[in-house]
Amino acid sequence: MGFGLPDDSYFLGFDSSTQSLKATILDSNLTLTASETVHFDSELPHYKTKDGVYRDPQEDGRIVSPTLMWIEALDLILTKLQKSRVPFAKIAALSGSGQQHGSVYWKKGSESNILSSLDPTENLTSQFKDAFSVLESPVWMDSSTTKQCREIEKAFGGAAELARVTGSSGYERFTGPQIKKIYENFRGVYENTERISLVSSFMASVFAGKYVSIDQTDGAGMNLMDINSRFWSQIALEATAPGLKEKLGQLAPAHAVAGKISRYFVERFNFNKDCLVIQWSGDNPNSLAGLTLNKPGDLAISLGTSDTVFGITSEAKPSLEGNVFPNPVNPNCYMVMLCYKNGSLTREDVRNKYADQSWDVFNQYLDQVPPLNGGKLGFYYKEHEILPPLPVGYHRYIIDNSDDIKQVDKFDPPSEVRAIIEGQLLSMRGHSERFGMPNPPKRIIATGGASANSSILKSVSQIFGCSVYTVQRPDSASLGAAVRAAHGWLCNKEGKFVPISKIYEGELEKTALSTKLAVPAGETEADNELLEKYTLLMKKRLEIERELVEKYGRV
């Protein structure tokens, strides 16, 4: 298939996400041959995480994960793959996805004393116990760095200029503010740090047996990289911490080869010594690759631990909300994205409180309440929200026929269910339109765990006014990583960048990347009228949201 992928070869993709580590293996025809998952809470219970993280009860907004847990998960998933007789010796290349923005801090001497000299007779976990200067990695859910965000924005002369240069205004979850906080509060720890990796480059470093570069796409989620030059911004470096450039290392294109696989994996798991480690990237960029998003009119919605909306554009036009990253599979384009912290865990919270802890009851309620929910609008924030920047809290309003808005304490259970789904989707539509994403989109490709829920997908189609497609597997990040492994292998073989479409040339529907129509766009007069009513409701929601930000928002 395509050109140049070797017969009888395989491509391995990982996704090191918030709650789990997944692996996906594709053959040279890009068909799925194996997959495995390690769930952190249930399979590594001794770390005592909830949803894969620690929520600090002493410091508001601080959310971290134990770095060593990610290493132990890698031990476990490789053992699972080995037991299922995955042919490691035939894997031509591997790549991966890491939850964006999370950071890992390598102690001085870790590359020479640990990474490059691993003992293949021992597991990884026992050998990495002393590798990190910070034992708990800040992750994307963290919102404890508002002060540092404002200081970095000030160094640029304002949030708009920071966004123009780096692709985003100051976001608490971004890595630059997190590094600045560690430098300010734990100077000795920072000085004892030899290298700072993202989750993506950290995992790639383990496989390569050396420090691996941060890729340019994931690097754009740090408030540190100039998205046009694709080098570190000197202003951002100086505003964050001294000596930071040396600790970050060089940036690399997402399709580049990071190195050959470490001797450890060759000897312990029988990987081929020529297996290539392709640059890892962030989870959302890998999802873009796994969804084959390649037309400016397309949108993707990922319904996972976080909810994200993303698309592609030919030029970078950053604004005060949303993020712009280099496209991971096309260096000439950009990826635009909105991120919501309150995704699946908040939907589960509403399910548990109002739908008898049952998705069947949740879906029954969603289906029985008519669209528009009788004017009931809900704002559900189980965690500090990113977009809009609001603290924990649930807010409910009813809009009557005369457009009067009344705040209430609660809805009946079925209305609570429809309110959270409509509320989340109306926010996505409103902010994506404000960010310049297509309106209406030509189509939406849905992924993430909730994309298997037909009741939710129907609401997506009604609120956005377009057809909704799904992919074969909801874990598009690990799938995208396997596809990127094949793409990176091909680029290396050709000695230059080649379009990712070359690996499936006209035969996409025969691969694991094929999409199927889940909900067709409504075309009746009643459908058009409903869309117009949702447009009015969306505008009302944005008005209320603005008032909530003025009253409660993080400044």
C-alpha positions as CSV (number, residue, x, y, z in Angstrom):
1,M,0.0,0.0,0.0
2,G,1.1,3.6,-0.6
3,F,4.8,3.7,-1.6
4,G,7.7,2.4,0.3
5,L,6.5,0.8,3.5
6,P,8.3,-2.5,3.7
7,D,6.3,-5.7,3.5
8,D,6.0,-7.8,6.7
9,S,6.9,-4.8,8.9
10,Y,5.0,-3.2,11.7
11,F,4.7,0.2,13.2
12,L,4.1,0.8,16.9
13,G,2.3,3.8,18.5
14,F,1.9,4.7,22.1
15,D,-0.3,7.1,23.9
16,S,0.8,8.2,27.4
17,S,-2.3,9.9,28.5
18,T,-3.7,11.2,31.8
19,Q,-5.4,8.0,32.9
20,S,-3.6,5.3,30.9
21,L,-0.9,4.1,28.6
22,K,-2.1,2.6,25.3
23,A,-0.3,0.8,22.5
24,T,-1.4,0.3,18.9
25,I,0.4,-1.8,16.2
26,L,-0.3,-1.4,12.5
27,D,1.1,-3.6,9.7
28,S,2.5,-2.3,6.4
29,N,-1.1,-2.0,5.1
30,L,-2.0,0.2,8.1
31,T,-4.4,-2.3,9.4
32,L,-4.7,-2.9,13.1
33,T,-2.9,-6.1,14.4
34,A,-2.7,-5.6,18.1
35,S,-3.4,-3.1,21.0
36,E,-3.0,-3.0,24.7
37,T,-3.8,-0.6,27.6
38,V,-2.6,-0.1,31.1
39,H,-5.0,1.8,33.3
40,F,-3.0,3.7,36.0
41,D,-5.6,3.7,38.8
42,S,-6.6,0.1,38.6
43,E,-3.4,-1.7,37.4
44,L,-0.9,0.4,39.3
45,P,-2.9,1.1,42.5
46,H,0.1,1.5,44.7
47,Y,0.6,5.0,43.3
48,K,-2.8,5.9,44.8
49,T,-3.8,8.2,41.9
50,K,-7.4,9.1,41.1
51,D,-8.0,9.6,37.4
52,G,-4.2,9.2,36.9
53,V,-3.3,12.3,39.0
54,Y,-2.8,13.7,42.5
55,R,-5.0,16.7,43.4
56,D,-3.0,18.6,46.1
57,P,-5.4,19.4,49.0
58,Q,-2.8,22.0,50.3
59,E,-2.4,24.1,47.2
60,D,-5.4,25.1,45.1
61,G,-5.2,24.1,41.5
62,R,-2.0,22.0,41.8
63,I,-2.4,18.7,40.0
64,V,0.5,16.4,39.3
65,S,1.3,12.7,38.4
66,P,4.1,10.5,39.8
67,T,6.7,10.4,37.0
68,L,7.8,6.9,37.9
69,M,4.3,5.6,37.3
70,W,4.6,6.3,33.6
71,I,7.8,4.2,33.6
72,E,6.2,1.3,35.4
73,A,3.3,1.5,33.0
74,L,5.7,1.1,30.1
75,D,7.2,-2.0,31.8
76,L,3.8,-3.4,32.1
77,I,2.5,-2.7,28.6
78,L,5.6,-4.1,27.0
79,T,5.2,-7.3,29.0
80,K,1.6,-7.5,27.9
81,L,2.5,-7.1,24.3
82,Q,5.3,-9.7,24.7
83,K,2.8,-12.2,26.2
84,S,0.4,-11.6,23.2
85,R,3.3,-12.6,20.9
86,V,3.8,-9.2,19.2
87,P,6.7,-9.6,16.7
88,F,8.9,-6.9,18.2
89,A,11.7,-7.9,15.8
90,K,9.6,-6.8,12.8
91,I,8.7,-3.4,14.1
92,A,10.4,-0.9,11.7
93,A,9.6,2.2,13.7
94,L,7.8,3.4,16.8
95,S,6.5,6.8,17.9
96,G,4.1,8.1,20.5
97,S,1.8,10.6,22.0
98,G,2.1,12.3,25.4
99,Q,-0.5,14.3,27.3
100,Q,0.4,17.8,26.2
101,H,2.1,20.4,28.5
102,G,3.1,17.9,31.2
103,S,6.8,18.1,32.1
104,V,9.6,15.8,33.4
105,Y,12.7,17.0,35.2
106,W,15.8,14.9,34.8
107,K,18.4,14.9,37.6
108,K,22.0,15.8,36.7
109,G,23.8,12.7,35.4
110,S,20.7,10.9,34.4
111,E,21.6,10.6,30.7
112,S,25.0,9.1,31.2
113,N,24.3,7.1,34.4
114,I,20.8,5.8,33.6
115,L,19.4,6.4,30.1
116,S,22.4,5.3,28.1
117,S,23.5,2.4,30.4
118,L,20.3,0.5,31.2
119,D,20.7,-3.1,32.3
120,P,18.5,-5.4,30.1
121,T,18.3,-8.0,32.9
122,E,16.4,-5.5,35.1
123,N,13.0,-3.8,34.6
124,L,12.8,-0.1,33.9
125,T,11.1,0.9,37.1
126,S,14.0,-0.2,39.4
127,Q,16.5,1.7,37.2
128,F,14.7,5.0,37.0
129,K,14.0,5.6,40.7
130,D,16.8,8.1,41.1
131,A,16.5,9.7,37.6
132,F,14.2,12.7,38.4
133,S,14.8,15.9,40.3
134,V,11.1,16.5,40.6
135,L,9.2,13.3,41.5
136,E,5.7,14.5,40.7
137,S,5.3,15.9,37.2
138,P,3.0,18.9,36.7
139,V,0.2,18.0,34.1
140,W,-2.2,19.8,31.9
141,M,-4.9,19.8,34.6
142,D,-2.8,22.1,36.8
143,S,-4.1,25.6,37.3
144,S,-1.7,26.9,40.0
145,T,0.4,29.2,37.9
146,T,-1.8,32.2,37.2
147,K,0.9,34.5,38.7
148,Q,3.6,33.1,36.5
149,C,1.3,33.5,33.4
150,R,0.7,37.2,34.0
151,E,4.5,37.8,34.6
152,I,5.4,36.1,31.3
153,E,2.7,38.1,29.5
154,K,4.1,41.3,31.0
155,A,7.6,40.5,29.7
156,F,6.1,40.4,26.2
157,G,4.1,43.7,26.7
158,G,0.8,41.9,27.0
159,A,-1.1,38.6,26.4
160,A,-1.8,39.5,22.7
161,E,1.9,39.8,21.9
162,L,2.7,36.5,23.8
163,A,0.0,34.8,21.7
164,R,1.3,36.4,18.5
165,V,4.8,35.0,19.1
166,T,4.2,31.7,20.8
167,G,0.7,30.8,19.5
168,S,-1.1,31.2,22.8
169,S,-1.5,33.7,25.6
170,G,-0.4,32.6,29.1
171,Y,-2.1,29.4,30.1
172,E,-1.6,27.9,33.6
173,R,-1.3,24.3,32.1
174,F,1.5,25.4,29.7
175,T,5.0,24.2,30.5
176,G,6.7,27.6,30.6
177,P,4.7,28.9,33.6
178,Q,5.2,25.5,35.3
179,I,8.9,25.7,34.9
180,K,8.9,29.3,36.2
181,K,7.0,28.2,39.3
182,I,9.5,25.5,40.1
183,Y,12.4,27.9,39.6
184,E,10.9,30.5,41.9
185,N,9.8,28.1,44.6
186,F,12.5,25.4,44.4
187,R,15.7,27.0,43.1
188,G,17.9,24.1,44.2
189,V,15.7,21.6,42.4
190,Y,15.9,23.6,39.3
191,E,19.6,23.9,39.4
192,N,19.9,20.2,39.9
193,T,17.9,19.6,36.8
194,E,20.0,18.6,33.7
195,R,17.2,18.4,31.2
196,I,13.5,19.3,31.1
197,S,11.3,17.1,28.8
198,L,7.7,17.1,27.9
199,V,5.8,13.8,28.5
200,S,6.3,13.1,24.8
201,S,10.0,13.7,24.6
202,F,10.5,11.9,28.0
203,M,9.0,8.7,26.7
204,A,10.9,9.0,23.5
205,S,14.1,9.4,25.5
206,V,13.5,6.1,27.3
207,F,13.3,4.3,24.0
208,A,16.2,6.0,22.4
209,G,18.5,5.7,25.5
210,K,19.4,9.4,25.3
211,Y,17.8,12.8,25.7
212,V,15.5,13.3,22.8
213,S,14.5,16.7,21.4
214,I,11.1,18.3,22.1
215,D,9.2,18.3,18.7
216,Q,8.1,21.6,17.3
217,T,4.3,20.8,17.6
218,D,4.3,19.8,21.2
219,G,6.9,22.5,21.9
220,A,4.3,25.1,20.8
221,G,2.3,24.2,24.0
222,M,4.8,25.7,26.3
223,N,4.6,29.5,25.9
224,L,8.3,29.2,25.0
225,M,8.6,28.6,21.3
226,D,8.3,31.1,18.4
227,I,5.7,29.4,16.2
228,N,6.9,31.2,13.1
229,S,10.7,30.6,13.4
230,R,10.1,27.3,15.3
231,F,13.0,28.1,17.7
232,W,12.9,29.0,21.3
233,S,11.9,32.6,21.9
234,Q,14.6,34.5,23.7
235,I,12.1,36.8,25.4
236,A,10.2,33.8,26.7
237,L,13.3,32.0,27.9
238,E,14.5,35.0,29.9
239,A,11.0,35.6,31.4
240,T,10.8,32.0,32.6
241,A,14.1,31.0,34.2
242,P,17.9,31.4,33.7
243,G,19.8,28.8,31.8
244,L,16.6,27.3,30.4
245,K,17.7,27.0,26.8
246,E,20.4,24.5,27.8
247,K,18.0,22.5,29.9
248,L,15.4,22.3,27.0
249,G,17.8,21.3,24.2
250,Q,17.1,21.7,20.5
251,L,13.7,21.4,18.8
252,A,13.0,19.0,16.0
253,P,10.3,18.5,13.4
254,A,7.6,16.0,14.4
255,H,8.5,13.7,11.5
256,A,12.2,13.5,12.3
257,V,14.1,10.4,13.5
258,A,15.1,10.8,17.2
259,G,17.5,7.8,16.9
260,K,17.6,4.1,16.8
261,I,16.1,2.1,19.6
262,S,18.2,1.6,22.8
263,R,20.2,-1.7,23.2
264,Y,18.1,-2.3,26.3
265,F,14.9,-3.0,24.3
266,V,16.8,-5.0,21.7
267,E,18.2,-7.4,24.3
268,R,15.2,-7.5,26.7
269,F,12.3,-7.6,24.2
270,N,14.0,-8.6,21.0
271,F,13.4,-5.4,19.1
272,N,15.3,-5.0,15.8
273,K,18.5,-3.0,16.4
274,D,17.5,-0.9,13.4
275,C,14.1,0.0,14.7
276,L,13.7,3.8,14.4
277,V,12.4,6.0,17.2
278,I,10.4,8.8,15.5
279,Q,9.9,12.0,17.4
280,W,7.0,11.7,19.8
281,S,4.4,14.5,20.0
282,G,1.4,15.6,22.0
283,D,-1.9,13.7,22.2
284,N,-4.0,16.2,20.3
285,P,-1.5,16.5,17.4
286,N,-1.3,12.7,17.2
287,S,-5.1,12.6,17.1
288,L,-5.0,15.0,14.2
289,A,-2.8,12.5,12.4
290,G,-5.0,9.5,13.4
291,L,-8.1,11.2,12.1
292,T,-6.4,12.1,8.8
293,L,-7.6,15.7,9.3
294,N,-6.3,17.4,6.1
295,K,-9.0,19.8,4.9
296,P,-9.4,23.4,6.3
297,G,-13.2,22.9,6.4
298,D,-13.0,19.8,8.7
299,L,-13.2,19.9,12.5
300,A,-12.3,17.3,15.0
301,I,-13.9,17.0,18.4
302,S,-12.1,14.8,21.0
303,L,-14.4,13.8,23.9
304,G,-12.0,12.5,26.5
305,T,-10.6,13.4,29.9
306,S,-10.3,16.8,28.3
307,D,-12.5,17.9,25.5
308,T,-10.7,19.5,22.5
309,V,-11.8,21.0,19.2
310,F,-9.2,21.3,16.5
311,G,-8.7,21.9,12.9
312,I,-6.0,23.0,10.4
313,T,-5.2,26.3,8.8
314,S,-2.7,27.5,6.2
315,E,-1.5,30.5,8.3
316,A,-1.1,31.2,12.0
317,K,-3.5,33.7,13.4
318,P,-3.3,33.4,17.2
319,S,-5.8,35.1,19.5
320,L,-6.3,35.5,23.2
321,E,-8.2,32.3,23.5
322,G,-7.3,29.0,21.9
323,N,-3.9,27.7,20.7
324,V,-2.0,27.5,17.4
325,F,0.6,24.8,16.9
326,P,2.6,23.7,13.9
327,N,0.8,20.9,12.1
328,P,2.6,17.6,13.1
329,V,2.2,16.0,9.6
330,N,2.6,19.0,7.4
331,P,5.3,21.6,8.1
332,N,3.6,24.2,5.9
333,C,0.4,24.3,7.9
334,Y,-0.8,24.9,11.4
335,M,-3.1,23.2,13.9
336,V,-5.7,25.3,15.8
337,M,-7.2,24.0,19.0
338,L,-9.5,24.8,21.9
339,C,-9.1,22.8,25.1
340,Y,-11.6,22.2,27.9
341,K,-10.6,20.7,31.2
342,N,-14.1,19.6,32.1
343,G,-14.6,16.7,29.8
344,S,-15.5,13.0,30.5
345,L,-14.9,13.3,34.3
346,T,-17.4,16.0,34.6
347,R,-19.9,14.2,32.4
348,E,-19.4,11.2,34.7
349,D,-20.0,13.4,37.7
350,V,-23.4,14.5,36.3
351,R,-24.2,10.8,35.4
352,N,-23.4,9.7,39.0
353,K,-25.5,12.5,40.6
354,Y,-28.5,12.5,38.3
355,A,-28.6,9.3,36.2
356,D,-28.2,6.5,38.8
357,Q,-24.5,6.1,37.9
358,S,-25.6,4.5,34.6
359,W,-24.8,5.5,31.0
360,D,-27.9,3.8,29.9
361,V,-30.1,6.0,32.1
362,F,-28.0,9.0,31.1
363,N,-28.6,8.3,27.4
364,Q,-32.3,7.6,28.1
365,Y,-32.6,11.1,29.7
366,L,-30.7,12.7,26.9
367,D,-33.0,11.2,24.3
368,Q,-36.3,11.9,26.2
369,V,-35.7,15.7,26.7
370,P,-36.3,17.7,23.5
371,P,-33.4,19.7,22.0
372,L,-32.9,23.2,23.5
373,N,-33.9,21.8,26.9
374,G,-36.7,24.2,27.4
375,G,-34.2,27.1,27.6
376,K,-32.3,25.5,30.5
377,L,-28.5,26.3,30.3
378,G,-26.0,24.7,32.6
379,F,-22.3,25.5,33.3
380,Y,-20.6,22.5,34.9
381,Y,-17.1,22.9,36.2
382,K,-15.9,20.0,38.4
383,E,-12.3,21.3,37.8
384,H,-10.9,24.8,37.3
385,E,-11.9,25.4,33.7
386,I,-9.4,26.6,31.0
387,L,-12.0,28.0,28.6
388,P,-13.5,30.1,30.0
389,P,-11.1,30.7,33.0
390,L,-13.6,29.8,35.8
391,P,-13.2,28.1,39.1
392,V,-14.9,25.0,40.3
393,G,-18.7,25.4,40.5
394,Y,-22.1,24.6,38.8
395,H,-24.3,27.4,37.5
396,R,-27.8,26.9,36.1
397,Y,-30.1,29.3,34.2
398,I,-33.5,29.2,32.5
399,I,-34.2,31.5,29.5
400,D,-37.9,32.0,29.0
401,N,-39.7,32.9,25.8
402,S,-39.3,36.6,26.4
403,D,-35.5,36.1,26.7
404,D,-35.5,36.8,30.4
405,I,-32.7,34.9,32.2
406,K,-33.3,33.4,35.7
407,Q,-30.7,31.7,37.8
408,V,-31.8,28.5,39.6
409,D,-30.3,26.0,42.0
410,K,-31.1,22.8,40.1
411,F,-32.9,21.2,37.2
412,D,-34.8,17.9,37.2
413,P,-32.4,15.0,36.5
414,P,-33.2,14.5,32.8
415,S,-32.7,18.3,32.2
416,E,-29.4,18.1,34.1
417,V,-28.2,15.5,31.6
418,R,-29.2,17.4,28.5
419,A,-27.9,20.7,30.1
420,I,-24.3,19.4,30.4
421,I,-24.2,17.9,26.9
422,E,-25.7,21.0,25.2
423,G,-23.7,23.3,27.4
424,Q,-20.4,21.8,26.5
425,L,-21.2,21.6,22.8
426,L,-22.6,25.2,22.7
427,S,-19.4,26.4,24.3
428,M,-17.3,24.5,21.8
429,R,-19.3,26.0,18.9
430,G,-19.3,29.5,20.2
431,H,-15.5,29.6,20.9
432,S,-14.5,27.8,17.8
433,E,-16.4,30.3,15.6
434,R,-14.9,33.2,17.6
435,F,-11.5,31.6,17.0
436,G,-12.1,31.6,13.2
437,M,-12.8,27.9,12.8
438,P,-15.2,27.0,10.0
439,N,-18.9,27.8,10.5
440,P,-20.6,25.5,9.8
441,P,-17.8,22.9,9.4
442,K,-17.9,20.7,6.3
443,R,-17.9,17.7,8.6
444,I,-16.9,16.8,12.2
445,I,-14.8,13.8,13.0
446,A,-15.5,12.7,16.6
447,T,-13.0,10.7,18.7
448,G,-12.4,9.9,22.3
449,G,-14.3,7.7,24.6
450,A,-17.7,9.5,24.4
451,S,-17.5,9.4,20.5
452,A,-19.0,5.9,20.9
453,N,-22.2,7.4,22.4
454,S,-24.7,7.9,19.5
455,S,-27.0,10.1,21.7
456,I,-24.1,12.6,22.2
457,L,-23.1,12.5,18.5
458,K,-26.7,13.4,17.5
459,S,-26.5,16.5,19.7
460,V,-23.1,17.4,18.1
461,S,-24.7,17.3,14.6
462,Q,-27.7,19.3,15.6
463,I,-25.7,22.1,17.4
464,F,-23.0,22.4,14.8
465,G,-25.3,21.8,11.8
466,C,-23.2,19.3,9.9
467,S,-22.5,15.6,9.5
468,V,-20.6,13.7,12.2
469,Y,-18.1,10.9,11.4
470,T,-16.3,8.5,13.7
471,V,-13.2,6.4,13.3
472,Q,-12.8,2.7,13.9
473,R,-11.2,3.2,17.3
474,P,-11.8,6.0,19.8
475,D,-8.1,6.0,20.9
476,S,-7.0,8.1,17.9
477,A,-3.9,9.4,19.7
478,S,-2.1,6.0,19.8
479,L,-3.4,5.2,16.3
480,G,-2.0,8.5,15.1
481,A,1.3,7.7,16.7
482,A,1.6,4.4,14.8
483,V,0.7,6.3,11.6
484,R,3.3,8.9,12.4
485,A,5.9,6.1,13.0
486,A,5.2,4.9,9.5
487,H,5.3,8.4,8.1
488,G,8.6,9.2,9.9
489,W,10.1,5.9,8.6
490,L,9.1,6.9,5.0
491,C,10.5,10.4,5.3
492,N,13.8,9.0,6.6
493,K,13.9,6.5,3.7
494,E,13.3,9.2,1.1
495,G,15.7,11.6,2.8
496,K,13.2,14.4,2.8
497,F,9.7,15.2,4.0
498,V,6.9,13.5,2.0
499,P,3.2,14.1,2.5
500,I,1.6,11.7,5.0
501,S,-1.0,10.7,2.4
502,K,1.7,8.8,0.5
503,I,1.6,6.0,3.0
504,Y,-2.0,5.1,2.1
505,E,-2.4,6.7,-1.4
506,G,-6.0,6.4,-2.4
507,E,-6.7,3.4,-0.2
508,L,-7.6,5.1,3.1
509,E,-10.8,3.2,3.4
510,K,-9.0,-0.1,3.6
511,T,-6.9,1.0,6.6
512,A,-7.5,1.5,10.3
513,L,-7.8,5.2,9.5
514,S,-11.1,4.9,7.7
515,T,-14.1,6.9,8.9
516,K,-17.8,6.2,8.8
517,L,-20.8,8.4,8.8
518,A,-22.4,8.3,12.3
519,V,-25.0,11.1,12.0
520,P,-25.9,12.8,8.7
521,A,-26.5,16.5,8.6
522,G,-30.2,17.5,9.0
523,E,-31.5,18.9,5.7
524,T,-35.2,19.6,6.5
525,E,-36.8,22.9,7.3
526,A,-37.2,21.8,10.9
527,D,-33.5,21.0,11.1
528,N,-32.6,24.5,9.8
529,E,-35.0,26.1,12.3
530,L,-33.4,24.1,15.2
531,L,-30.0,25.2,14.1
532,E,-31.1,28.8,14.1
533,K,-32.5,28.4,17.6
534,Y,-29.2,26.8,18.8
535,T,-27.4,29.8,17.4
536,L,-29.4,32.2,19.5
537,L,-29.0,29.9,22.6
538,M,-25.2,29.8,21.9
539,K,-25.1,33.6,21.9
540,K,-27.0,33.7,25.2
541,R,-24.6,31.2,26.7
542,L,-21.6,33.3,25.7
543,E,-23.2,36.4,27.3
544,I,-23.8,34.5,30.6
545,E,-20.3,33.1,30.4
546,R,-18.8,36.6,30.1
547,E,-20.7,37.7,33.2
548,L,-19.5,34.6,35.1
549,V,-15.9,35.4,34.1
550,E,-16.3,39.0,35.3
551,K,-17.7,37.8,38.6
552,Y,-15.6,34.7,39.3
553,G,-12.8,34.5,36.7
554,R,-9.1,34.0,37.4
555,V,-7.3,37.2,36.7
